[in-house]
Amino acid sequence: MLKNGRTTVSTRALNRLVCAVAADALGVDPSAVGAEITDDQGNLALTVSAPIRVVALTRVHRDPSVVTRIGGTILERAEHARQHIHYRVGELTGSTLSRVTVRLTGADIRPEGRVR
């Protein structure tokens, strides 16, 4: 068994991982997600900027129960996504995250069946 050496993860690889996890949590394409990763006294601090997938307001107006079916309000879904990103990035990287900030930059309006 080899004992010498080390494994490192490049900043770019970590950034792409964070964007992929965030895109999955918010229901958007990874190319629409930006991530800023900083050192917070040895821990990672993440700021994710992305749109969130939503149904059209006309659909919500016709049937308010659609909000519950798609996972809650935009703020509730953003908080759930933040928690998912925190857990999943920590799990995949083995890093300790001090904080995760989700900055919603827009709304990706889709039919109800395609919203997660």
Backbone as ProteinMPNN parsed JSONL, in Angstrom:
{"seq_chain_A": "MLKNGRTTVSTRALNRLVCAVAADALGVDPSAVGAEITDDQGNLALTVSAPIRVVALTRVHRDPSVVTRIGGTILERAEHARQHIHYRVGELTGSTLSRVTVRLTGADIRPEGRVR", "coords_chain_A": {"N_chain_A": [[0.845, -1.185, 0.0], [0.611, 2.154, -0.89], [1.969, 4.943, 0.77], [2.93, 7.457, 0.51], [2.51, 10.743, -0.933], [-0.228, 12.758, -2.197], [-3.632, 13.817, -2.591], [-5.249, 16.178, -4.515], [-7.843, 18.536, -5.179], [-8.739, 20.479, -7.836], [-9.519, 23.997, -7.982], [-11.229, 24.629, -10.052], [-12.475, 22.152, -10.608], [-13.834, 21.741, -8.202], [-15.531, 23.945, -8.251], [-17.136, 23.313, -10.475], [-18.385, 21.028, -9.521], [-19.896, 22.081, -7.379], [-21.609, 23.763, -8.848], [-23.012, 21.839, -10.358], [-24.351, 20.355, -8.357], [-25.909, 22.39, -7.232], [-27.453, 23.144, -9.459], [-28.969, 20.842, -9.847], [-30.435, 20.846, -7.448], [-31.929, 23.192, -7.721], [-33.291, 22.846, -10.044], [-32.4, 23.673, -12.577], [-30.329, 24.296, -15.501], [-26.882, 23.358, -15.346], [-25.143, 25.191, -16.58], [-26.291, 27.614, -16.104], [-25.676, 28.31, -13.584], [-23.666, 29.936, -11.174], [-20.772, 29.907, -9.09], [-19.141, 30.896, -6.139], [-16.344, 30.254, -4.303], [-14.886, 30.371, -1.217], [-12.277, 30.569, 1.277], [-12.898, 30.028, 4.627], [-11.526, 30.394, 7.325], [-10.246, 27.865, 7.09], [-12.4, 26.305, 6.429], [-14.914, 25.748, 3.888], [-16.676, 28.324, 2.246], [-19.544, 28.922, 0.497], [-21.033, 30.654, -2.21], [-23.745, 30.618, -4.166], [-25.076, 31.457, -7.261], [-27.975, 31.622, -9.097], [-30.78, 31.0, -11.316], [-34.144, 29.983, -10.424], [-36.272, 27.253, -11.003], [-39.628, 27.699, -11.862], [-43.262, 27.609, -11.88], [-45.6, 29.117, -14.164], [-47.089, 32.218, -13.202], [-49.737, 32.597, -13.922], [-50.697, 30.025, -13.935], [-50.499, 29.367, -11.218], [-52.315, 31.202, -10.243], [-54.714, 30.216, -11.311], [-54.792, 27.721, -10.052], [-54.015, 27.484, -6.966], [-53.035, 25.366, -5.41], [-50.959, 24.26, -6.754], [-48.561, 25.278, -5.871], [-47.915, 23.862, -3.537], [-47.626, 21.31, -4.65], [-45.316, 21.575, -6.191], [-43.344, 21.803, -4.351], [-43.38, 23.918, -2.561], [-43.177, 27.443, -1.629], [-41.196, 29.902, -3.404], [-39.191, 30.867, -1.686], [-39.17, 28.832, 0.282], [-38.375, 26.634, -1.262], [-35.875, 27.541, -2.11], [-34.505, 27.601, 0.32], [-34.565, 24.886, 0.971], [-33.008, 23.948, -1.153], [-30.58, 25.21, -0.511], [-29.893, 23.876, 1.862], [-29.647, 21.275, 0.845], [-27.492, 21.605, -0.952], [-25.455, 22.276, 0.862], [-25.261, 19.897, 2.397], [-24.803, 17.893, 0.386], [-22.517, 18.759, -1.119], [-20.613, 18.789, 0.92], [-20.667, 16.058, 1.556], [-19.787, 14.863, -0.87], [-17.238, 15.975, -1.255], [-15.89, 15.775, 1.134], [-15.238, 17.935, 2.564], [-15.499, 20.533, 5.057], [-18.13, 22.701, 5.327], [-18.628, 26.047, 6.025], [-20.626, 27.848, 5.509], [-23.408, 28.29, 3.277], [-24.621, 30.242, 0.765], [-27.414, 31.083, -1.102], [-28.128, 32.796, -3.93], [-30.709, 33.994, -5.645], [-31.133, 34.588, -9.026], [-32.995, 34.861, -10.976], [-36.0, 33.688, -12.636], [-36.818, 30.615, -13.965], [-39.18, 29.849, -15.988], [-41.416, 27.265, -16.256], [-43.613, 24.599, -17.471], [-45.841, 22.99, -15.109], [-45.401, 20.175, -14.813], [-42.707, 19.878, -15.297], [-41.297, 21.119, -13.333], [-39.207, 20.805, -10.507]], "CA_chain_A": [[0.0, 0.0, 0.0], [1.357, 3.407, -0.975], [1.69, 5.874, 1.864], [3.407, 8.792, 0.157], [1.739, 11.466, -1.933], [-1.439, 13.441, -1.749], [-4.668, 14.035, -3.589], [-5.79, 17.536, -4.46], [-8.95, 18.825, -6.085], [-8.545, 21.833, -8.344], [-10.602, 24.947, -7.739], [-12.181, 24.507, -11.166], [-13.258, 20.93, -10.409], [-14.722, 21.991, -7.066], [-16.544, 24.886, -8.722], [-18.067, 22.586, -11.349], [-19.168, 20.148, -8.663], [-20.869, 22.926, -6.677], [-22.614, 24.188, -9.837], [-23.844, 20.686, -10.71], [-25.22, 20.057, -7.215], [-26.872, 23.49, -7.122], [-28.372, 23.052, -10.597], [-29.894, 19.753, -9.546], [-31.313, 21.267, -6.35], [-32.798, 24.294, -8.147], [-34.022, 22.449, -11.245], [-31.959, 24.45, -13.735], [-29.153, 23.788, -16.193], [-25.633, 23.744, -14.668], [-24.51, 26.351, -17.212], [-26.951, 28.823, -15.591], [-25.289, 28.462, -12.181], [-22.332, 30.422, -10.855], [-20.411, 29.616, -7.705], [-17.951, 31.524, -5.569], [-15.877, 29.422, -3.197], [-13.848, 31.068, -0.461], [-11.781, 29.936, 2.497], [-13.406, 30.65, 5.843], [-10.724, 29.842, 8.416], [-10.027, 26.446, 6.849], [-13.634, 25.699, 5.927], [-15.379, 26.339, 2.637], [-17.876, 29.162, 2.233], [-20.049, 28.92, -0.873], [-22.112, 31.525, -2.658], [-24.262, 30.093, -5.422], [-25.982, 32.383, -7.954], [-28.683, 30.859, -10.12], [-32.236, 31.139, -11.355], [-34.866, 28.841, -9.868], [-37.366, 26.839, -11.883], [-40.952, 27.989, -11.296], [-44.39, 27.526, -12.817], [-46.126, 30.434, -14.526], [-48.006, 32.801, -12.22], [-51.117, 32.37, -14.363], [-51.033, 28.661, -13.481], [-50.692, 29.46, -9.766], [-53.562, 31.944, -10.037], [-55.825, 29.295, -11.609], [-54.781, 26.585, -9.126], [-53.024, 27.768, -5.929], [-52.448, 24.149, -4.831], [-49.758, 23.913, -7.509], [-47.399, 25.679, -5.06], [-47.597, 22.72, -2.68], [-47.185, 20.183, -5.486], [-43.959, 21.774, -6.71], [-42.371, 21.829, -3.264], [-43.504, 25.089, -1.701], [-42.918, 28.772, -2.178], [-39.835, 30.092, -3.908], [-38.28, 30.951, -0.538], [-39.055, 27.5, 0.892], [-37.577, 25.796, -2.157], [-34.495, 28.036, -2.074], [-33.92, 27.141, 1.586], [-34.349, 23.445, 0.825], [-31.857, 23.812, -2.054], [-29.386, 25.604, 0.247], [-29.565, 22.771, 2.767], [-29.197, 20.159, 0.011], [-26.153, 21.942, -1.443], [-24.555, 22.176, 2.02], [-25.072, 18.485, 2.735], [-24.274, 17.095, -0.724], [-21.139, 19.162, -1.431], [-19.797, 18.261, 2.018], [-20.613, 14.605, 1.415], [-19.0, 14.488, -2.043], [-15.852, 16.453, -1.194], [-15.27, 15.523, 2.429], [-14.884, 19.239, 3.134], [-16.422, 21.143, 6.004], [-18.65, 23.966, 4.809], [-19.038, 26.947, 7.105], [-21.903, 28.448, 5.128], [-23.827, 28.263, 1.879], [-25.56, 31.311, 0.442], [-28.036, 30.929, -2.416], [-28.598, 34.076, -4.465], [-31.566, 33.738, -6.802], [-30.889, 35.622, -10.031], [-34.091, 34.926, -11.93], [-36.976, 32.608, -12.619], [-36.891, 29.8, -15.17], [-40.604, 29.506, -15.972], [-41.692, 26.016, -16.968], [-44.886, 23.954, -17.131], [-45.817, 22.333, -13.802], [-44.844, 18.826, -14.863], [-41.258, 19.894, -15.435], [-40.697, 21.775, -12.175], [-38.853, 19.85, -9.461]], "C_chain_A": [[0.882, 1.238, 0.0], [0.979, 4.331, 0.162], [2.113, 7.293, 1.533], [2.506, 9.424, -0.893], [0.529, 12.144, -1.326], [-2.401, 13.578, -2.918], [-5.185, 15.449, -3.419], [-6.929, 17.653, -5.476], [-8.785, 20.268, -6.538], [-9.757, 22.703, -8.026], [-11.668, 24.826, -8.822], [-13.071, 23.278, -10.998], [-14.26, 21.113, -9.274], [-15.864, 22.921, -7.475], [-17.587, 24.175, -9.583], [-18.954, 21.643, -10.545], [-20.261, 20.933, -7.942], [-21.976, 23.358, -7.64], [-23.548, 23.041, -10.208], [-24.823, 20.344, -9.591], [-26.303, 21.126, -7.091], [-27.9, 23.433, -8.249], [-29.41, 21.965, -10.359], [-30.903, 20.179, -8.482], [-32.321, 22.33, -6.782], [-33.58, 23.985, -9.424], [-33.653, 23.223, -12.488], [-30.731, 23.797, -14.358], [-27.88, 24.235, -15.472], [-24.951, 24.969, -15.275], [-25.117, 27.665, -16.733], [-26.517, 29.16, -14.169], [-23.864, 28.982, -12.074], [-22.038, 30.124, -9.394], [-19.138, 30.355, -7.332], [-17.585, 30.708, -4.335], [-14.737, 30.155, -2.511], [-13.46, 30.255, 0.762], [-12.297, 30.73, 3.688], [-12.737, 29.969, 7.028], [-10.575, 28.325, 8.296], [-11.254, 25.688, 6.376], [-14.024, 26.373, 4.616], [-16.635, 27.164, 2.867], [-18.304, 29.27, 0.772], [-21.106, 29.99, -1.068], [-22.504, 31.042, -4.043], [-25.242, 31.112, -5.991], [-26.638, 31.632, -9.101], [-30.143, 31.265, -10.17], [-32.853, 29.928, -10.661], [-36.02, 28.522, -10.809], [-38.693, 27.067, -11.174], [-42.029, 27.74, -12.352], [-44.898, 28.941, -13.068], [-47.116, 30.923, -13.473], [-49.464, 32.625, -12.632], [-51.592, 30.99, -13.926], [-51.308, 28.665, -11.984], [-52.0, 30.177, -9.463], [-54.781, 31.041, -10.262], [-55.938, 28.179, -10.573], [-53.698, 26.799, -8.068], [-52.377, 26.52, -5.318], [-51.198, 23.695, -5.579], [-48.497, 24.257, -6.708], [-46.966, 24.53, -4.157], [-47.045, 21.566, -3.501], [-45.761, 20.344, -5.995], [-42.921, 21.928, -5.606], [-42.405, 23.062, -2.397], [-43.238, 26.39, -2.431], [-41.487, 28.856, -2.691], [-38.845, 30.148, -2.751], [-38.099, 29.602, 0.146], [-38.185, 26.584, 0.038], [-36.121, 26.235, -2.186], [-33.797, 27.582, -0.795], [-33.644, 25.642, 1.539], [-33.127, 23.19, -0.07], [-30.566, 24.156, -1.325], [-28.941, 24.471, 1.174], [-29.034, 21.565, 1.995], [-27.77, 20.396, -0.493], [-25.137, 21.772, -0.316], [-24.233, 20.713, 2.318], [-24.333, 17.745, 1.621], [-22.844, 17.471, -1.092], [-20.199, 18.667, -0.334], [-19.603, 16.763, 1.903], [-19.689, 14.184, 0.269], [-17.53, 14.869, -1.935], [-15.134, 16.076, 0.09], [-14.854, 16.802, 3.123], [-15.926, 19.668, 4.156], [-16.839, 22.49, 5.434], [-19.12, 24.82, 5.976], [-20.379, 27.591, 6.793], [-22.131, 28.285, 3.626], [-24.866, 29.36, 1.708], [-26.098, 31.05, -0.957], [-28.611, 32.276, -2.818], [-29.407, 33.781, -5.726], [-31.462, 34.905, -7.778], [-32.019, 35.76, -11.039], [-35.019, 33.749, -11.759], [-36.977, 31.92, -13.974], [-38.308, 29.236, -15.2], [-40.858, 28.304, -16.875], [-43.08, 25.496, -16.63], [-44.744, 23.157, -15.837], [-45.137, 20.975, -13.829], [-43.336, 18.786, -14.915], [-40.559, 20.586, -14.283], [-40.39, 20.716, -11.145], [-38.914, 20.51, -8.121]], "O_chain_A": [[1.802, 1.348, 0.811], [-0.2, 4.483, 0.48], [1.696, 8.236, 2.206], [1.826, 8.727, -1.646], [0.3, 12.105, -0.117], [-2.015, 13.466, -4.082], [-5.52, 15.87, -2.312], [-6.957, 16.956, -6.489], [-8.702, 21.176, -5.711], [-10.867, 22.207, -7.829], [-12.863, 24.911, -8.541], [-14.28, 23.349, -11.219], [-15.408, 20.684, -9.383], [-17.016, 22.712, -7.094], [-18.786, 24.412, -9.432], [-20.135, 21.48, -10.853], [-21.414, 20.503, -7.898], [-23.154, 23.323, -7.284], [-24.752, 23.25, -10.358], [-25.996, 20.074, -9.851], [-27.472, 20.811, -6.872], [-29.089, 23.65, -8.015], [-30.593, 22.155, -10.641], [-32.095, 19.899, -8.609], [-33.44, 22.368, -6.271], [-34.433, 24.771, -9.837], [-34.491, 23.418, -13.368], [-30.165, 22.857, -13.8], [-27.803, 25.38, -15.027], [-24.259, 25.705, -14.572], [-24.523, 28.724, -16.933], [-26.937, 30.174, -13.611], [-22.969, 28.53, -12.788], [-22.945, 30.091, -8.562], [-18.187, 30.427, -8.11], [-18.407, 30.5, -3.443], [-13.744, 30.515, -3.145], [-14.2, 29.384, 1.219], [-12.15, 31.951, 3.748], [-13.312, 29.078, 7.654], [-10.754, 27.593, 9.27], [-11.143, 24.535, 5.962], [-13.517, 27.444, 4.283], [-17.542, 26.751, 3.591], [-17.514, 29.665, -0.086], [-21.961, 30.207, -0.21], [-21.697, 31.056, -4.973], [-26.136, 31.579, -5.285], [-25.96, 31.077, -9.966], [-30.684, 31.804, -9.205], [-32.157, 28.962, -10.35], [-36.664, 29.425, -11.344], [-38.863, 26.673, -10.02], [-41.747, 27.67, -13.548], [-44.651, 29.85, -12.275], [-47.886, 30.137, -12.92], [-50.337, 32.516, -11.772], [-52.762, 30.812, -13.585], [-52.259, 28.028, -11.531], [-52.715, 29.804, -8.533], [-55.752, 31.093, -9.507], [-57.041, 27.739, -10.25], [-52.57, 26.341, -8.25], [-51.281, 26.607, -4.764], [-50.46, 22.84, -5.091], [-47.472, 23.592, -6.858], [-45.772, 24.258, -4.029], [-46.089, 20.912, -3.083], [-45.067, 19.349, -6.209], [-41.746, 22.158, -5.89], [-41.52, 23.236, -1.559], [-43.097, 26.439, -3.653], [-40.672, 27.97, -2.431], [-37.776, 29.543, -2.822], [-36.986, 29.261, 0.549], [-37.354, 25.843, 0.563], [-35.224, 25.397, -2.276], [-32.621, 27.217, -0.827], [-32.606, 25.184, 2.016], [-32.31, 22.318, 0.226], [-29.558, 23.471, -1.5], [-27.755, 24.153, 1.254], [-28.088, 20.909, 2.432], [-26.939, 19.488, -0.462], [-24.074, 21.186, -0.523], [-23.069, 20.344, 2.472], [-23.351, 17.05, 1.881], [-22.031, 16.585, -1.353], [-19.107, 18.178, -0.628], [-18.505, 16.253, 2.125], [-18.897, 13.254, 0.421], [-16.668, 14.168, -2.464], [-13.904, 16.059, 0.132], [-14.189, 16.761, 4.158], [-17.075, 19.227, 4.124], [-15.993, 23.32, 5.098], [-19.909, 24.375, 6.81], [-21.176, 27.852, 7.694], [-21.197, 28.162, 2.834], [-25.867, 29.398, 2.423], [-25.328, 30.823, -1.891], [-29.472, 32.827, -2.133], [-28.856, 33.369, -6.747], [-31.674, 36.06, -7.408], [-32.006, 36.671, -11.867], [-34.852, 32.924, -10.861], [-37.12, 32.572, -15.009], [-38.603, 28.257, -14.514], [-40.563, 28.317, -18.07], [-43.667, 25.897, -15.624], [-43.65, 22.7, -15.505], [-44.358, 20.666, -12.927], [-42.738, 17.756, -14.606], [-39.33, 20.636, -14.26], [-41.201, 19.819, -10.915], [-38.647, 19.868, -7.105]]}, "name": "protein", "num_of_chains": 1, "seq": "MLKNGRTTVSTRALNRLVCAVAADALGVDPSAVGAEITDDQGNLALTVSAPIRVVALTRVHRDPSVVTRIGGTILERAEHARQHIHYRVGELTGSTLSRVTVRLTGADIRPEGRVR"}
